[in-house]
Amino acid sequence: MDHDSITDLVAMLRRRGTDITDVEVKAAGGGLPKSLPETISAFSNDLGGTIILGLAERTGFGLADGFDAAKMRDDLASMCADSMSPPIRASIEMVDFEDGQVVVADVPALNPQLKPCFVKTKGEYAGSYTRGGDGDRRLTDYEIAQLHANRGQPRDDQDLILESTVADLDTSLVAALLRRVKERRPSFVDVSDEQALRRLKVVAVAPDGRLVPTLTGLLAVGTYPQQFFPQLNVTFVVVPATRMDLIPADGPRFLDNRSFEGPIPVIVQDALRAITRNMTVSSHIEGAGREDRYEYPVEAVREAVVNAVMHRDYGSLARGTQVQIEMYQDRLVVRSPGGIFGPITTEDLGDEGATSSRNQYLARLLEDVELPGSQRPVCENRGSGIPSMIQALRRVGMTTPKFDSSLNRFQVAFPKHALLDAGTHEWIAGLGQGGLSDAQCMALALMRDDRPVSNQSLRLLGLERHEATAALTDLVARDLVVKQGGRRYAQYVLADHLPPSSSQAKFSFDEEDSAPERGPELSEREAQIAALFTDGSVLTSEQVAQAVGLKRPMATRHLNSLIGVGIVEATAPARSTSRAYRRIIKRDGT
């Protein structure tokens, strides 16, 4: 990392007053911190990260006293090589900064075949870490098992279900499957039904010589797989709020609450019916005709549900966890156990052909298993599911889905609103920047929605790689966004000085009734945050973020706006770890 890059990164850290997920800053004035091996492990097990030694967070990321850059560089190199298993080959260099030097280490993500990286003295299960917020946490046994599984091709979908018999297979689904494969696949034309089912891994011979279903067979064409695995179902709830903890106490907990059982084709069909029943429909004029649209494109929702049941973790440690679908007032969420399998990352999602199947036999079989009452297969299994999902959303002008993957779960969330609505257009116009391209406006809209943007984010919106790079570079030059991370995993977020909301839907805040009246103009979110302080509360930015459902940097941006209009004040300097916020009490007591 060169001088300019470290200067920009530290400037961002100073604005935010804290570390970020993929950056760890340590003073190291008295030597390497004892917790540093945990951070190296965490970065290696995730997507990599940057360690900066020689800056003290308590002094606003100023140069640390007593820091010996050359010695810390050598000691850190030794720690990476000798204290970690496997050894970590970080890029470590001394960089001139202000009136001194710092040590910067780029810790790469470890090859999936070698994870987890752990601290030797603690052992694999006590010394393997991952990042959580701006700190490190120990990996759970399940997460370590997931990393082990990612070293090769899991075979959980081929487990023999010895308690079951071929009588537990649905004869109509099996007949449709055999008819389809014999029509479409020449190698199945002249084989018996039993041989075909064995080739398809629907059944296999048990140690006692019986022919029994596999897990794949039961899930795809079984009559009732939940007889053997009661939690391998899909649940669906409609929440009358934007978060579970905001459900009104005097109202229903859920507007709809269902559980879908049976084989995968039945589950997919029943889940889609329930979701569409709970979606509103609006009419849109298209040319000379009218088109009725659901609030979420059905094609996009179908792909999300199919991906969830096809690619979820079916290992023994995850068979007690369902796929969960949650419809909130502002988004639709589909969540499944087990993160992305193989070398694919969330940055790769949406690229044509980017696919890696945890359950290879199940995924292959579902190409030929038909949805009940149709001749349409459950999936195509061509790596086209997520690109189709994104295209369906783009066609109706909606925000791209938000993907979130960890070792223990994968989640896709569909925001309900359009990407560039009237309020967003007004907010962008208020930035006073002429000549912004459509792509740059879309990037700003995503960031305004508290979603970091990468080069890949813009490619999902139809840009070529070089066009995405140019658009983001220009936004940085305009001082509208700042870059986080570096190299392959660079992300961009709104600059802290930007207004967080549009001038549309402004409210004035009054302590007496918290209703729109006279006073400084606030956005709806600012008014919501200001209302938290009406009882004399003193809250940290983290507490505010949790209360209103934001991430801490966005909550801090809103708090700074409230400071600017004289509604709240900070209890400590911006870079203090004890900084909190309280309502300003004026001389007249208001």
C-alpha positions as CSV (number, residue, x, y, z in Angstrom):
1,M,0.0,0.0,0.0
2,D,1.5,3.3,-1.0
3,H,1.6,6.6,0.8
4,D,-1.5,8.1,-0.8
5,S,-3.5,4.9,-0.2
6,I,-2.6,4.8,3.5
7,T,-3.3,8.5,3.8
8,D,-6.8,8.1,2.4
9,L,-7.5,5.1,4.5
10,V,-6.5,6.8,7.8
11,A,-8.5,9.8,6.8
12,M,-11.6,7.7,6.6
13,L,-10.8,5.9,9.9
14,R,-10.5,9.3,11.5
15,R,-13.8,10.5,10.1
16,R,-15.5,7.3,11.4
17,G,-13.6,7.2,14.7
18,T,-13.1,3.4,14.7
19,D,-11.7,0.5,12.7
20,I,-13.7,-1.1,9.9
21,T,-14.3,-4.8,9.3
22,D,-11.4,-5.4,7.0
23,V,-8.9,-3.0,8.7
24,E,-7.3,-3.5,12.1
25,V,-5.1,-0.7,13.6
26,K,-2.8,-1.3,16.5
27,A,-0.3,1.1,18.2
28,A,2.3,-1.6,18.9
29,G,4.4,0.9,20.7
30,G,5.5,-1.8,23.2
31,G,5.6,-4.7,20.8
32,L,3.2,-6.8,18.9
33,P,-0.2,-7.0,20.6
34,K,-1.1,-10.5,22.0
35,S,-4.4,-10.5,20.1
36,L,-2.8,-9.9,16.7
37,P,-2.6,-13.7,15.8
38,E,-6.4,-13.8,16.2
39,T,-6.8,-11.0,13.7
40,I,-4.4,-12.7,11.2
41,S,-6.5,-15.9,11.6
42,A,-9.8,-14.0,11.1
43,F,-8.6,-12.1,8.0
44,S,-7.2,-15.4,6.5
45,N,-10.5,-17.2,7.1
46,D,-12.6,-14.5,5.6
47,L,-11.8,-12.3,2.6
48,G,-8.5,-10.9,3.8
49,G,-7.8,-7.6,5.4
50,T,-5.3,-4.9,6.2
51,I,-3.3,-4.5,9.5
52,I,-1.8,-1.1,10.3
53,L,0.8,-0.9,13.1
54,G,2.1,2.3,14.5
55,L,-1.2,4.3,15.0
56,A,-3.0,4.8,18.3
57,E,-6.8,4.8,18.0
58,R,-7.2,6.5,21.4
59,T,-5.4,9.6,20.0
60,G,-7.4,9.8,16.8
61,F,-5.1,7.4,14.8
62,G,-2.1,9.5,15.4
63,L,1.5,8.1,15.4
64,A,2.1,5.9,18.4
65,D,4.9,6.7,20.8
66,G,7.8,4.3,20.9
67,F,7.0,2.6,17.7
68,D,10.0,0.8,16.0
69,A,8.8,0.3,12.4
70,A,11.7,-2.0,11.3
71,K,11.4,-4.3,14.3
72,M,7.6,-4.5,14.1
73,R,7.8,-5.4,10.4
74,D,10.2,-8.2,11.1
75,D,8.3,-9.4,14.2
76,L,5.0,-9.4,12.3
77,A,6.6,-11.4,9.4
78,S,7.8,-14.0,12.0
79,M,4.4,-14.2,13.6
80,C,2.7,-14.8,10.2
81,A,5.2,-17.5,9.4
82,D,5.7,-19.2,12.8
83,S,2.7,-18.7,14.9
84,M,0.0,-19.5,12.4
85,S,-1.1,-22.8,10.8
86,P,-0.8,-22.9,7.9
87,P,1.8,-20.1,7.6
88,I,0.4,-16.9,6.2
89,R,2.3,-15.1,3.4
90,A,1.3,-11.5,4.1
91,S,2.6,-8.5,2.1
92,I,4.3,-6.4,4.8
93,E,6.0,-3.1,4.3
94,M,7.0,0.1,6.0
95,V,5.2,3.2,4.7
96,D,6.1,6.8,5.4
97,F,3.1,8.5,7.1
98,E,3.0,12.1,8.3
99,D,6.1,12.6,10.4
100,G,7.0,9.0,10.9
101,Q,6.5,5.5,9.6
102,V,3.8,2.8,10.0
103,V,3.8,-0.9,9.1
104,V,1.1,-2.1,6.7
105,A,0.3,-5.7,6.2
106,D,-2.1,-7.0,3.5
107,V,-3.3,-10.4,4.8
108,P,-4.7,-12.5,2.0
109,A,-7.7,-14.8,2.2
110,L,-6.4,-18.3,2.5
111,N,-7.0,-20.9,-0.2
112,P,-10.3,-22.7,0.7
113,Q,-8.3,-26.0,0.6
114,L,-6.2,-24.8,3.5
115,K,-8.8,-23.2,5.8
116,P,-9.2,-22.7,8.7
117,C,-6.1,-20.8,9.7
118,F,-5.6,-21.0,13.4
119,V,-3.2,-19.9,16.2
120,K,-0.8,-22.8,16.7
121,T,-0.6,-22.4,20.5
122,K,-4.4,-22.7,20.8
123,G,-5.1,-25.5,18.3
124,E,-7.6,-25.6,15.5
125,Y,-10.9,-25.5,17.5
126,A,-9.8,-23.0,20.1
127,G,-7.6,-20.8,17.8
128,S,-9.6,-20.3,14.6
129,Y,-11.2,-16.9,14.2
130,T,-13.4,-14.8,11.9
131,R,-14.3,-11.1,11.8
132,G,-17.4,-9.8,13.5
133,G,-17.9,-6.0,13.2
134,D,-14.5,-4.5,13.8
135,G,-13.3,-7.3,16.1
136,D,-12.5,-11.0,16.0
137,R,-14.6,-13.9,17.3
138,R,-13.8,-17.6,17.6
139,L,-15.2,-19.9,15.0
140,T,-17.9,-22.3,16.2
141,D,-17.5,-26.0,15.7
142,Y,-20.1,-25.9,12.9
143,E,-18.3,-23.1,11.1
144,I,-15.0,-25.1,11.3
145,A,-16.9,-28.1,9.9
146,Q,-18.1,-26.0,7.0
147,L,-14.5,-25.0,6.2
148,H,-13.5,-28.7,6.3
149,A,-16.4,-29.5,3.9
150,N,-15.2,-26.7,1.5
151,R,-11.9,-28.5,1.1
152,G,-13.6,-31.1,-1.2
153,Q,-17.0,-32.1,-2.6
154,P,-19.5,-32.9,0.2
155,R,-21.5,-36.1,-0.2
156,D,-24.2,-35.4,2.4
157,D,-26.8,-35.6,-0.3
158,Q,-25.8,-39.2,-1.0
159,D,-26.4,-40.4,2.6
160,L,-28.4,-43.6,2.6
161,I,-31.6,-43.2,4.7
162,L,-31.6,-46.7,6.2
163,E,-34.9,-46.2,8.0
164,S,-36.7,-45.7,4.7
165,T,-37.8,-47.9,1.9
166,V,-38.6,-47.4,-1.8
167,A,-42.2,-47.2,-0.7
168,D,-41.4,-43.8,0.7
169,L,-40.9,-42.5,-2.9
170,D,-43.8,-40.7,-4.6
171,T,-44.8,-42.9,-7.5
172,S,-46.2,-40.0,-9.7
173,L,-43.0,-37.9,-9.2
174,V,-40.8,-41.0,-9.9
175,A,-42.8,-41.8,-13.1
176,A,-42.5,-38.2,-14.4
177,L,-38.8,-38.3,-13.6
178,L,-38.2,-41.5,-15.5
179,R,-40.2,-40.4,-18.4
180,R,-38.3,-37.2,-18.7
181,V,-34.8,-38.7,-18.5
182,K,-35.6,-41.4,-20.9
183,E,-36.9,-38.8,-23.4
184,R,-34.0,-36.4,-23.0
185,R,-30.9,-38.5,-22.1
186,P,-29.8,-41.2,-24.5
187,S,-27.9,-43.2,-21.9
188,F,-31.2,-43.9,-20.0
189,V,-33.2,-45.1,-23.0
190,D,-32.6,-48.9,-22.7
191,V,-32.1,-49.3,-18.9
192,S,-34.6,-50.6,-16.4
193,D,-36.3,-48.3,-14.0
194,E,-34.3,-49.6,-11.1
195,Q,-31.0,-49.1,-12.9
196,A,-32.1,-45.6,-14.0
197,L,-32.9,-44.6,-10.4
198,R,-29.6,-46.0,-9.2
199,R,-27.8,-44.0,-11.9
200,L,-29.6,-40.9,-10.8
201,K,-28.6,-41.6,-7.2
202,V,-32.3,-41.7,-6.1
203,V,-31.7,-45.1,-4.5
204,A,-28.7,-47.1,-3.6
205,V,-28.0,-50.6,-2.2
206,A,-27.7,-50.6,1.6
207,P,-25.1,-52.8,3.5
208,D,-27.8,-55.4,4.1
209,G,-28.6,-55.7,0.4
210,R,-31.8,-53.7,0.5
211,L,-32.5,-51.0,-2.1
212,V,-33.1,-47.7,-0.1
213,P,-33.6,-44.1,-0.9
214,T,-30.7,-41.6,-0.6
215,L,-31.2,-38.2,0.9
216,T,-31.3,-36.8,-2.6
217,G,-34.0,-39.2,-3.6
218,L,-36.2,-38.4,-0.6
219,L,-35.8,-34.7,-1.0
220,A,-36.5,-34.7,-4.7
221,V,-39.2,-37.4,-5.2
222,G,-40.1,-38.6,-1.7
223,T,-43.7,-38.6,-0.4
224,Y,-42.8,-37.0,3.0
225,P,-39.1,-36.5,3.7
226,Q,-40.0,-34.8,7.0
227,Q,-40.9,-38.2,8.4
228,F,-37.1,-38.7,8.7
229,F,-35.9,-35.1,8.9
230,P,-38.7,-32.9,10.4
231,Q,-36.7,-29.7,10.1
232,L,-35.9,-30.0,6.4
233,N,-38.9,-27.8,5.6
234,V,-39.4,-24.1,4.6
235,T,-41.1,-21.6,6.9
236,F,-42.7,-18.4,5.9
237,V,-43.9,-15.4,7.9
238,V,-45.3,-12.0,7.0
239,V,-44.1,-9.4,9.6
240,P,-46.2,-6.3,10.2
241,A,-43.0,-4.2,10.7
242,T,-39.5,-3.7,9.3
243,R,-37.9,-5.8,12.1
244,M,-39.1,-8.5,14.4
245,D,-38.5,-6.4,17.6
246,L,-40.6,-3.6,16.2
247,I,-43.8,-5.7,15.9
248,P,-46.6,-3.7,17.7
249,A,-47.4,-5.2,21.1
250,D,-51.2,-4.8,20.6
251,G,-51.3,-6.4,17.2
252,P,-50.8,-9.8,15.6
253,R,-47.3,-11.1,15.7
254,F,-47.5,-12.3,12.1
255,L,-49.9,-11.5,9.3
256,D,-49.3,-15.0,7.8
257,N,-47.3,-17.9,9.3
258,R,-46.9,-21.1,7.3
259,S,-44.6,-24.2,7.1
260,F,-44.2,-26.0,3.8
261,E,-43.4,-29.7,3.8
262,G,-43.1,-32.6,1.3
263,P,-40.5,-33.0,-1.5
264,I,-38.7,-30.0,-2.9
265,P,-41.0,-29.5,-6.0
266,V,-44.0,-29.4,-3.7
267,I,-42.3,-27.0,-1.3
268,V,-41.2,-24.6,-4.0
269,Q,-44.7,-24.5,-5.5
270,D,-46.5,-24.0,-2.2
271,A,-44.0,-21.4,-1.0
272,L,-44.4,-19.4,-4.2
273,R,-48.2,-19.5,-3.9
274,A,-48.1,-18.2,-0.3
275,I,-45.6,-15.4,-1.1
276,T,-47.6,-14.2,-4.1
277,R,-50.9,-14.3,-2.1
278,N,-49.2,-11.9,0.4
279,M,-47.8,-9.5,-2.3
280,T,-49.7,-6.4,-3.5
281,V,-50.4,-6.0,-7.2
282,S,-50.1,-2.7,-9.1
283,S,-51.1,-1.8,-12.6
284,H,-48.6,-0.2,-15.0
285,I,-49.3,1.2,-18.5
286,E,-47.0,-0.5,-21.1
287,G,-47.6,1.0,-24.6
288,A,-51.2,0.6,-25.5
289,G,-51.9,-2.0,-22.7
290,R,-51.9,-2.5,-19.0
291,E,-49.6,-4.8,-17.1
292,D,-50.2,-6.0,-13.5
293,R,-47.1,-6.3,-11.4
294,Y,-46.4,-8.0,-8.1
295,E,-44.3,-5.9,-5.6
296,Y,-41.5,-8.5,-6.1
297,P,-41.0,-10.2,-9.5
298,V,-42.2,-13.7,-9.2
299,E,-39.4,-15.0,-11.3
300,A,-36.8,-13.5,-9.0
301,V,-38.5,-14.9,-5.9
302,R,-38.7,-18.4,-7.5
303,E,-35.0,-18.4,-8.2
304,A,-34.2,-17.4,-4.6
305,V,-36.4,-20.1,-3.1
306,V,-35.1,-22.8,-5.5
307,N,-31.5,-21.8,-4.7
308,A,-32.2,-21.9,-1.0
309,V,-33.5,-25.5,-1.0
310,M,-31.0,-26.8,-3.6
311,H,-27.8,-25.3,-2.3
312,R,-28.4,-25.3,1.5
313,D,-26.3,-27.3,3.8
314,Y,-27.7,-30.8,4.3
315,G,-24.9,-32.0,6.5
316,S,-25.7,-33.7,9.8
317,L,-25.0,-30.5,11.9
318,A,-27.5,-28.5,9.8
319,R,-30.4,-30.9,9.5
320,G,-32.2,-29.2,12.4
321,T,-32.4,-25.9,10.6
322,Q,-35.1,-24.8,8.1
323,V,-35.0,-22.5,5.1
324,Q,-36.7,-19.3,6.3
325,I,-38.6,-16.8,4.2
326,E,-39.6,-13.5,5.9
327,M,-41.7,-10.8,4.3
328,Y,-41.2,-7.4,6.1
329,Q,-42.8,-4.1,5.2
330,D,-39.8,-3.0,3.3
331,R,-38.1,-6.2,2.0
332,L,-38.4,-9.9,1.4
333,V,-35.7,-12.2,2.9
334,V,-34.8,-15.8,2.0
335,R,-32.3,-17.4,4.4
336,S,-30.8,-20.9,4.2
337,P,-28.2,-22.8,6.4
338,G,-24.7,-22.9,5.1
339,G,-22.8,-20.2,3.3
340,I,-21.7,-20.1,-0.3
341,F,-19.9,-23.3,-1.1
342,G,-16.5,-23.5,-2.9
343,P,-14.4,-20.7,-4.5
344,I,-17.4,-18.5,-5.2
345,T,-17.8,-15.3,-3.2
346,T,-20.7,-12.8,-3.1
347,E,-18.7,-10.6,-5.5
348,D,-19.0,-13.4,-8.1
349,L,-22.8,-13.8,-7.8
350,G,-24.6,-12.6,-10.9
351,D,-21.8,-13.5,-13.3
352,E,-23.0,-15.9,-15.9
353,G,-21.8,-19.4,-15.2
354,A,-20.5,-18.6,-11.6
355,T,-21.8,-21.6,-9.7
356,S,-20.5,-24.2,-7.3
357,S,-22.9,-26.9,-6.1
358,R,-22.6,-28.2,-2.5
359,N,-25.2,-30.9,-3.3
360,Q,-24.0,-32.0,-6.7
361,Y,-26.4,-35.0,-7.0
362,L,-29.4,-33.1,-5.8
363,A,-28.7,-30.2,-8.1
364,R,-28.3,-32.5,-11.1
365,L,-31.5,-34.5,-10.3
366,L,-33.6,-31.3,-9.9
367,E,-33.0,-30.5,-13.6
368,D,-35.3,-33.5,-14.4
369,V,-37.8,-33.3,-11.5
370,E,-40.9,-31.5,-12.6
371,L,-43.0,-29.1,-10.6
372,P,-46.4,-30.7,-9.9
373,G,-48.9,-30.2,-12.7
374,S,-46.3,-28.8,-15.2
375,Q,-43.6,-29.9,-17.4
376,R,-41.2,-27.3,-16.0
377,P,-38.2,-28.6,-14.1
378,V,-37.4,-27.3,-10.6
379,C,-34.2,-25.7,-11.9
380,E,-31.9,-25.4,-14.9
381,N,-28.6,-25.9,-12.9
382,R,-26.6,-23.8,-15.4
383,G,-25.4,-21.1,-13.1
384,S,-28.2,-18.9,-14.5
385,G,-30.4,-18.6,-11.4
386,I,-29.0,-15.5,-9.8
387,P,-28.4,-13.7,-13.1
388,S,-32.1,-14.4,-14.0
389,M,-33.1,-13.0,-10.6
390,I,-31.2,-9.8,-11.1
391,Q,-32.5,-9.3,-14.6
392,A,-36.1,-9.8,-13.4
393,L,-35.5,-7.0,-10.9
394,R,-33.8,-4.7,-13.4
395,R,-36.6,-5.1,-15.9
396,V,-39.0,-3.4,-13.4
397,G,-36.5,-0.9,-12.1
398,M,-36.1,-2.4,-8.7
399,T,-33.0,-2.4,-6.5
400,T,-30.6,-5.3,-7.0
401,P,-30.8,-8.0,-4.3
402,K,-28.5,-7.8,-1.3
403,F,-26.5,-11.0,-0.8
404,D,-25.0,-11.9,2.6
405,S,-22.9,-15.0,3.2
406,S,-21.2,-16.3,6.3
407,L,-20.0,-19.7,7.1
408,N,-23.3,-20.7,8.7
409,R,-25.9,-19.1,6.5
410,F,-26.6,-17.5,3.1
411,Q,-29.2,-14.8,2.8
412,V,-30.7,-12.9,-0.1
413,A,-32.8,-9.8,0.6
414,F,-35.1,-8.0,-2.0
415,P,-35.6,-4.3,-1.1
416,K,-39.1,-3.3,-1.8
417,H,-38.4,0.1,-3.3
418,A,-37.3,1.2,-6.7
419,L,-33.6,1.9,-7.2
420,L,-34.0,5.5,-8.4
421,D,-37.3,6.8,-7.0
422,A,-38.3,10.5,-6.8
423,G,-36.8,11.0,-3.4
424,T,-33.5,9.6,-4.5
425,H,-33.4,11.7,-7.6
426,E,-34.0,14.8,-5.4
427,W,-31.3,13.8,-3.0
428,I,-28.8,13.3,-5.8
429,A,-29.8,16.7,-7.3
430,G,-29.1,18.2,-3.9
431,L,-25.5,17.1,-4.0
432,G,-24.8,19.8,-6.6
433,Q,-22.8,17.6,-8.9
434,G,-23.4,18.0,-12.6
435,G,-22.7,15.4,-15.3
436,L,-23.3,12.3,-13.2
437,S,-23.9,9.2,-15.4
438,D,-26.9,6.9,-14.9
439,A,-24.5,4.3,-13.4
440,Q,-23.1,6.8,-10.9
441,C,-26.6,7.8,-9.9
442,M,-27.4,4.1,-9.3
443,A,-24.2,3.6,-7.3
444,L,-25.1,6.6,-5.1
445,A,-28.6,5.2,-4.7
446,L,-27.3,1.9,-3.4
447,M,-24.8,3.6,-1.0
448,R,-27.6,5.8,0.3
449,D,-29.5,2.6,1.1
450,D,-26.5,1.7,3.4
451,R,-25.2,-0.8,0.9
452,P,-21.4,-0.7,0.0
453,V,-20.8,-0.7,-3.7
454,S,-18.0,-2.6,-5.5
455,N,-17.0,-2.9,-9.1
456,Q,-19.1,-6.1,-9.3
457,S,-22.2,-4.2,-8.0
458,L,-22.2,-2.0,-11.0
459,R,-21.5,-4.9,-13.4
460,L,-24.7,-6.4,-12.1
461,L,-26.4,-3.3,-13.4
462,G,-25.1,-3.8,-16.9
463,L,-21.7,-2.0,-16.9
464,E,-18.5,-3.4,-18.3
465,R,-15.7,-3.7,-15.8
466,H,-13.7,-0.7,-17.1
467,E,-16.9,1.4,-17.1
468,A,-17.6,0.5,-13.5
469,T,-14.1,1.3,-12.5
470,A,-14.2,4.7,-14.2
471,A,-17.6,5.6,-12.6
472,L,-16.4,4.8,-9.1
473,T,-13.0,6.5,-9.5
474,D,-14.8,9.7,-10.6
475,L,-17.1,9.6,-7.6
476,V,-14.1,9.4,-5.3
477,A,-12.5,12.3,-7.1
478,R,-15.7,14.3,-6.6
479,D,-15.4,13.6,-2.8
480,L,-18.8,11.9,-2.9
481,V,-17.6,8.4,-1.9
482,V,-14.7,6.9,-0.1
483,K,-12.9,3.6,-0.8
484,Q,-12.7,0.9,1.8
485,G,-10.3,-2.1,1.5
486,G,-8.1,-2.6,-1.4
487,R,-7.3,-4.7,-4.4
488,R,-9.8,-7.4,-5.2
489,Y,-12.2,-6.6,-2.4
490,A,-12.4,-2.8,-2.6
491,Q,-15.8,-1.3,-1.6
492,Y,-17.1,2.2,-1.8
493,V,-19.4,4.0,0.7
494,L,-20.8,7.5,0.9
495,A,-18.5,10.2,2.3
496,D,-19.3,11.0,5.8
497,H,-20.0,14.7,5.0
498,L,-22.8,14.0,2.6
499,P,-26.4,14.5,3.7
500,P,-27.9,11.1,4.5
501,S,-31.4,11.8,3.1
502,S,-33.2,13.8,0.5
503,S,-34.9,17.1,1.2
504,Q,-38.2,15.3,0.5
505,A,-40.3,14.2,3.4
506,K,-38.8,16.7,5.9
507,F,-40.1,17.0,9.4
508,S,-39.5,19.4,12.2
509,F,-38.9,18.0,15.7
510,D,-40.6,19.3,18.8
511,E,-39.9,17.8,22.2
512,E,-43.5,18.1,23.5
513,D,-45.2,15.7,21.1
514,S,-42.4,14.6,18.7
515,A,-44.7,15.6,15.8
516,P,-43.9,17.7,12.7
517,E,-44.2,21.3,13.7
518,R,-41.7,24.2,13.8
519,G,-38.0,23.8,14.2
520,P,-35.0,22.6,12.1
521,E,-36.0,20.5,9.1
522,L,-35.2,16.8,9.6
523,S,-35.5,13.8,7.4
524,E,-37.9,11.1,8.6
525,R,-35.0,9.0,9.8
526,E,-33.4,11.9,11.7
527,A,-36.7,12.6,13.4
528,Q,-36.9,9.0,14.4
529,I,-33.4,9.2,15.9
530,A,-34.1,12.5,17.6
531,A,-37.1,11.0,19.3
532,L,-34.9,8.5,21.1
533,F,-33.5,11.3,23.2
534,T,-36.8,12.8,24.4
535,D,-36.5,11.0,27.8
536,G,-33.1,12.4,28.6
537,S,-31.3,9.2,27.3
538,V,-27.6,9.2,26.7
539,L,-26.9,6.7,23.8
540,T,-23.9,5.5,21.9
541,S,-23.9,5.4,18.1
542,E,-24.1,1.6,18.4
543,Q,-27.2,1.8,20.6
544,V,-28.8,4.3,18.2
545,A,-28.0,2.0,15.2
546,Q,-29.7,-1.0,16.9
547,A,-32.7,1.0,17.9
548,V,-33.5,2.2,14.4
549,G,-32.2,-0.7,12.4
550,L,-29.1,0.9,10.8
551,K,-25.4,0.1,10.6
552,R,-23.3,2.2,12.9
553,P,-21.6,4.4,10.2
554,M,-25.0,5.4,8.8
555,A,-26.3,6.1,12.3
556,T,-23.3,8.2,13.1
557,R,-23.9,10.2,9.9
558,H,-27.4,11.0,11.0
559,L,-26.2,11.9,14.5
560,N,-23.7,14.3,13.0
561,S,-26.6,15.9,11.1
562,L,-28.5,16.3,14.3
563,I,-25.4,17.9,15.9
564,G,-25.2,20.3,13.0
565,V,-28.8,21.6,13.6
566,G,-28.3,21.8,17.3
567,I,-30.7,19.0,18.5
568,V,-28.1,16.6,20.0
569,E,-24.6,17.0,21.3
570,A,-21.7,14.6,21.8
571,T,-20.3,13.8,25.2
572,A,-16.7,13.3,24.0
573,P,-14.5,14.0,21.1
574,A,-15.1,12.2,17.8
575,R,-12.3,9.8,18.2
576,S,-13.0,9.0,21.9
577,T,-14.0,5.4,22.7
578,S,-16.4,6.8,25.3
579,R,-18.3,9.1,22.9
580,A,-22.0,9.1,23.3
581,Y,-24.9,11.5,22.5
582,R,-27.6,13.4,24.4
583,R,-30.3,15.9,23.7
584,I,-29.3,19.6,24.0
585,I,-31.1,21.3,26.9
586,K,-31.6,25.0,26.1
587,R,-31.7,27.8,28.7
588,D,-35.5,27.9,28.7
589,G,-35.5,24.2,29.5
590,T,-36.6,22.9,26.1
